[in-house]
Amino acid sequence: MSAAGRSQGSAAANAASVRAVAKRLMPLLLVVAIALSPIVLLAAEAVPTDKDPVASARAVAIADKLRCLVCQNQTILESNAELAQDLRTQIKQQIAAGKSDKEIIDYMVARYGDFVLYQPPVKTTTILLWAGPALLVGIGFLVLARTVRLRRTQPEEPALTAEEHERVERLLRGDGAKDAS
């Protein structure tokens, strides 16, 4: 057999082995594609970055002053909740419309109430928010002081008598059956 014949034979053998490997890998590739399809479906659209750095800085500053109404312990800048994303979008739209920071914050307060502010103003409706922690600490201190005072005025328990000491010793030794009387 010539060299050309051998190379054709080995090329055919290589092609056959590649086809065999491809046939074995096809089900595996199908399983991987099916497994990864939910990830592709859940991928969100890329959000373009703002081209105006001043407007972007204003939006960040305003979003940092507003509370996420879903999370409640985060600003809308920090939150990933859908409502927070909507509020950030509204802020950007109002900045683009030429509204001032105060007008935007006033709009949010008018729509959602003082609770939307991360630091609400001191008013009669928000006084509990501001005074509540100090009030709770004061009440806790009074309860602690009263408890300590009551413990000091309670008489101490009398010491055990000799008979009670004997009974305790018997119980500790395991002679409780004799004590049943």
Secondary structure, DSSP 8 states (H G I E B T S, - for coil): --HHHHHHHHHHHHHHHHHHHHHHHHHHHHHHHHHHHHHHHH--------S-HHHHHHHHHHHTTBB-TTTSSSBTTT--SHHHHHHHHHHHHHHHTT--HHHHHHHHHHHH-GGGBSS----TTTHHHHHHHHHHHHHHHHHHHHHHHHHHHS-------HHHHHHHHHHHHT-GGGGG-
